[in-house]
Amino acid sequence: MELEEHRHVPDTDRLSIVAAMVLLTYALIPFVKLPDTLFNFGIFGAIFSLKFNFSTLMSLAAALLAATGASWLLESHPHPQAGSMFNHWILPALTAWVIGVPLTSLEVGAQWWAVFTLGGVLFVLVLVAEYIVVDAADIRHGPAVMGLTAVSFALLLILMIAVKAAGIRLYLLLPAIVIPLGLVALRTLYLRLGGRWQPVWAIGIAVVVGQLALGLHYLPVQPVRFGLILLGAAYALTSLAGGLAEEQPRPTAWVEPVVMLGVIWLLAWLIAR
């Protein structure tokens, strides 16, 4: 009986509605064509430009739908967490947003539908995992936490590669990387530490990796290498922060971050040769 009490699954009707709304948002993109809108503004004599198009608006709408949908889905959990459920909105919103990166750049065809389908499956899996980790006593809690952590950093990698490949200006590139990175670090540490918020660590990690991105932006670095270098630094710093917050012995706390940083940076060097 106790085992059954800790193997809850999300309400299939709510799960289906949330997934359908997000995917329907992206399904509209190939069939609606609107002109781009350009906003120019000046700060201290410098002129900045922001371009908005229908795809951008749909990506933002999908992220908002994912966040509100995740909140609605988790309301049906029999053992809800006390306080705000904000931390459970982060990854669904990021997943919905990143799904739009390839969908808005590919022509409609076999590849587009393959990405659409795989993105939908990934989004549903993220929602299910978020539902599971609400209850720390769920016997699937550990694997769900590991899965959410892996997906978080995989989405970050996709986002950083896409941002670099798009060739956007630095004033757009930095917030596009730093803000999601800070949220992922905050969420990852929250999961690892059993519900303890670490905003100072998250901000520090985002700032340090943002400084690295700033330096790499002016170097002839390929997008894949750019993404892997930043990913290695982000994961290593997050892992180190988690180890120190857990009060692990200093030598032990440094082992995983150093090893993973070396492995990911070695991969960055090999894959982009």
C-alpha positions as CSV (number, residue, x, y, z in Angstrom):
1,M,0.0,0.0,0.0
2,E,2.8,2.4,0.9
3,L,4.5,1.6,-2.5
4,E,1.3,2.6,-4.3
5,E,1.1,5.9,-2.4
6,H,4.4,6.9,-3.7
7,R,4.1,6.1,-7.4
8,H,1.7,8.8,-8.5
9,V,1.2,9.6,-12.1
10,P,-0.1,12.9,-13.6
11,D,-3.7,13.3,-14.7
12,T,-3.7,12.2,-18.3
13,D,-6.4,14.6,-19.3
14,R,-4.5,17.6,-18.0
15,L,-1.2,16.3,-19.3
16,S,-2.7,15.9,-22.8
17,I,-4.2,19.4,-22.8
18,V,-1.0,21.1,-21.7
19,A,1.1,19.2,-24.3
20,A,-1.5,19.8,-27.1
21,M,-1.6,23.6,-26.4
22,V,2.2,24.0,-26.5
23,L,2.5,21.9,-29.7
24,L,-0.4,23.6,-31.4
25,T,1.4,26.9,-30.8
26,Y,4.3,25.7,-32.9
27,A,2.1,23.9,-35.4
28,L,0.7,27.3,-36.4
29,I,4.1,28.8,-37.3
30,P,4.3,27.4,-40.9
31,F,0.9,28.6,-41.8
32,V,1.0,32.2,-40.5
33,K,3.3,34.7,-42.2
34,L,3.5,38.2,-40.7
35,P,6.0,40.9,-41.4
36,D,8.9,41.5,-39.0
37,T,8.7,44.4,-36.6
38,L,11.9,46.3,-35.8
39,F,12.2,48.4,-32.6
40,N,15.1,50.9,-32.3
41,F,16.1,52.5,-29.1
42,G,19.0,54.5,-27.9
43,I,21.0,54.4,-24.6
44,F,23.7,57.0,-24.0
45,G,24.0,57.7,-27.7
46,A,24.2,54.0,-28.8
47,I,21.5,52.7,-31.0
48,F,20.1,49.2,-30.3
49,S,17.7,47.2,-32.5
50,L,15.3,44.5,-31.5
51,K,13.5,42.5,-34.2
52,F,10.3,40.6,-33.4
53,N,8.5,38.2,-35.8
54,F,5.7,35.8,-35.5
55,S,8.0,32.9,-34.7
56,T,9.5,34.9,-31.8
57,L,6.1,35.6,-30.4
58,M,5.0,32.0,-30.7
59,S,8.1,30.8,-28.9
60,L,7.4,33.2,-26.0
61,A,3.7,32.1,-26.0
62,A,4.8,28.4,-25.9
63,A,7.1,29.1,-22.9
64,L,4.3,30.9,-21.0
65,L,1.8,28.2,-21.8
66,A,4.3,25.6,-20.6
67,A,4.8,27.4,-17.3
68,T,1.1,27.9,-16.6
69,G,0.3,24.4,-17.8
70,A,2.9,22.9,-15.5
71,S,1.4,24.8,-12.6
72,W,-2.1,23.6,-13.5
73,L,-0.9,20.0,-13.9
74,L,0.9,19.9,-10.5
75,E,-2.2,21.3,-8.7
76,S,-3.7,17.8,-9.1
77,H,-0.8,16.1,-7.2
78,P,-2.1,14.4,-4.0
79,H,1.1,15.5,-2.1
80,P,1.7,19.1,-3.3
81,Q,4.7,21.0,-2.0
82,A,4.1,23.8,0.5
83,G,4.6,27.3,-0.8
84,S,5.3,28.4,-4.4
85,M,5.6,25.9,-7.3
86,F,7.7,28.4,-9.3
87,N,10.7,26.0,-9.4
88,H,8.6,23.5,-11.3
89,W,7.8,26.0,-14.1
90,I,11.4,26.6,-15.1
91,L,12.3,23.5,-17.1
92,P,8.9,23.1,-18.9
93,A,9.1,26.7,-20.0
94,L,12.8,26.3,-21.1
95,T,11.9,23.1,-22.9
96,A,9.0,24.7,-24.8
97,W,11.2,27.6,-25.8
98,V,14.1,25.5,-27.0
99,I,11.9,23.3,-29.1
100,G,11.1,26.3,-31.1
101,V,14.7,27.0,-32.0
102,P,14.9,24.3,-34.8
103,L,11.2,24.5,-35.6
104,T,11.5,28.2,-36.6
105,S,14.6,27.7,-38.7
106,L,13.7,24.5,-40.6
107,E,11.4,24.3,-43.7
108,V,8.3,22.2,-43.2
109,G,9.2,18.6,-44.2
110,A,10.3,15.3,-42.8
111,Q,12.9,16.9,-40.6
112,W,10.5,19.5,-39.2
113,W,7.9,16.9,-38.3
114,A,10.6,14.7,-36.7
115,V,11.8,17.6,-34.5
116,F,8.2,18.4,-33.7
117,T,7.4,14.9,-32.7
118,L,10.6,14.4,-30.6
119,G,10.2,17.8,-29.0
120,G,6.6,16.9,-28.0
121,V,7.8,13.6,-26.5
122,L,10.6,15.4,-24.6
123,F,8.2,18.0,-23.3
124,V,5.8,15.3,-22.0
125,L,8.6,13.5,-20.3
126,V,9.7,16.7,-18.6
127,L,6.2,17.3,-17.3
128,V,6.0,13.8,-16.0
129,A,9.4,14.1,-14.3
130,E,8.4,17.4,-12.7
131,Y,5.2,15.7,-11.4
132,I,7.3,12.9,-9.8
133,V,9.8,15.2,-8.1
134,V,7.1,17.1,-6.3
135,D,6.9,14.2,-3.8
136,A,10.4,13.5,-2.3
137,A,9.1,10.1,-1.0
138,D,8.3,8.9,-4.5
139,I,10.5,5.9,-5.2
140,R,11.2,7.3,-8.7
141,H,12.4,10.6,-7.2
142,G,16.1,10.0,-7.7
143,P,16.0,8.9,-11.3
144,A,13.6,11.8,-12.1
145,V,16.0,14.3,-10.5
146,M,18.9,12.9,-12.6
147,G,16.8,13.0,-15.7
148,L,15.7,16.6,-15.2
149,T,19.3,17.7,-14.5
150,A,20.5,16.0,-17.7
151,V,17.7,17.5,-19.8
152,S,18.4,21.0,-18.3
153,F,22.0,21.0,-19.4
154,A,21.2,19.4,-22.8
155,L,18.7,22.2,-23.5
156,L,21.3,24.8,-22.4
157,L,23.7,23.3,-24.9
158,I,21.2,23.5,-27.7
159,L,20.3,27.0,-26.8
160,M,23.9,28.2,-26.6
161,I,24.8,26.6,-30.0
162,A,21.7,28.1,-31.6
163,V,22.4,31.6,-30.2
164,K,26.0,31.5,-31.4
165,A,25.0,30.2,-34.8
166,A,22.4,32.9,-35.2
167,G,25.2,35.5,-35.1
168,I,23.2,37.9,-33.0
169,R,24.7,41.0,-31.3
170,L,26.4,40.8,-27.9
171,Y,23.7,42.7,-26.1
172,L,21.1,40.1,-27.2
173,L,23.5,37.1,-26.9
174,L,24.4,37.6,-23.2
175,P,20.8,37.7,-21.8
176,A,19.8,34.8,-24.0
177,I,22.5,32.7,-22.3
178,V,22.9,34.2,-18.8
179,I,19.2,34.3,-17.8
180,P,18.4,30.6,-18.8
181,L,21.7,29.5,-17.3
182,G,21.0,31.2,-14.0
183,L,17.5,29.6,-13.8
184,V,18.9,26.1,-14.7
185,A,21.6,26.5,-12.0
186,L,19.1,27.6,-9.5
187,R,16.8,24.7,-10.3
188,T,19.5,22.1,-10.4
189,L,20.9,23.1,-7.0
190,Y,17.3,23.1,-5.6
191,L,16.8,19.6,-6.7
192,R,20.2,18.4,-5.5
193,L,20.0,20.0,-2.1
194,G,16.5,18.7,-1.4
195,G,14.6,22.0,-1.6
196,R,17.1,24.6,-0.5
197,W,17.4,27.7,-2.7
198,Q,20.8,28.9,-3.6
199,P,20.2,32.3,-5.4
200,V,23.7,33.6,-4.7
201,W,25.4,30.6,-6.2
202,A,23.1,30.7,-9.2
203,I,23.7,34.4,-9.9
204,G,27.5,33.9,-9.5
205,I,27.5,30.9,-11.9
206,A,25.5,32.9,-14.5
207,V,27.9,35.9,-14.2
208,V,31.1,33.8,-14.5
209,V,29.8,31.9,-17.5
210,G,28.5,35.1,-19.0
211,Q,32.0,36.6,-18.7
212,L,33.4,33.6,-20.5
213,A,30.7,33.9,-23.2
214,L,31.7,37.6,-23.6
215,G,35.3,36.7,-24.3
216,L,34.5,33.8,-26.7
217,H,32.1,36.1,-28.6
218,Y,35.0,38.0,-30.1
219,L,37.0,34.9,-31.0
220,P,36.5,32.8,-34.2
221,V,34.9,29.9,-32.2
222,Q,32.5,27.5,-34.0
223,P,29.0,27.3,-32.5
224,V,29.4,23.7,-31.3
225,R,32.7,24.4,-29.6
226,F,31.3,27.7,-28.1
227,G,28.4,25.7,-26.6
228,L,30.5,22.9,-25.2
229,I,33.0,25.3,-23.6
230,L,30.2,27.2,-21.8
231,L,28.4,24.0,-20.9
232,G,31.6,22.5,-19.3
233,A,32.0,25.7,-17.2
234,A,28.3,25.8,-16.3
235,Y,28.1,22.2,-15.2
236,A,31.4,22.3,-13.3
237,L,30.5,25.4,-11.4
238,T,27.0,24.1,-10.6
239,S,28.4,20.7,-9.4
240,L,31.0,22.5,-7.3
241,A,28.4,24.7,-5.7
242,G,26.3,21.7,-4.9
243,G,29.2,19.9,-3.3
244,L,30.2,22.9,-1.2
245,A,26.6,23.5,-0.1
246,E,26.4,19.8,1.0
247,E,29.6,20.5,3.0
248,Q,31.5,17.8,1.3
249,P,35.3,17.6,2.1
250,R,37.1,20.1,-0.2
251,P,39.1,17.5,-2.2
252,T,35.9,15.4,-2.8
253,A,33.8,18.4,-3.8
254,W,36.4,19.3,-6.5
255,V,36.7,15.8,-8.1
256,E,33.5,15.7,-10.2
257,P,33.6,19.4,-11.4
258,V,37.2,19.0,-12.5
259,V,36.7,15.7,-14.2
260,M,33.5,16.8,-16.0
261,L,35.1,20.1,-17.1
262,G,38.1,18.2,-18.5
263,V,35.9,15.7,-20.4
264,I,33.5,18.3,-21.9
265,W,36.3,20.7,-22.9
266,L,38.2,17.7,-24.4
267,L,35.1,16.9,-26.4
268,A,34.9,20.5,-27.5
269,W,38.4,20.4,-28.8
270,L,38.0,17.0,-30.6
271,I,34.6,17.6,-32.1
272,A,35.4,20.9,-33.7
273,R,38.9,20.0,-35.1
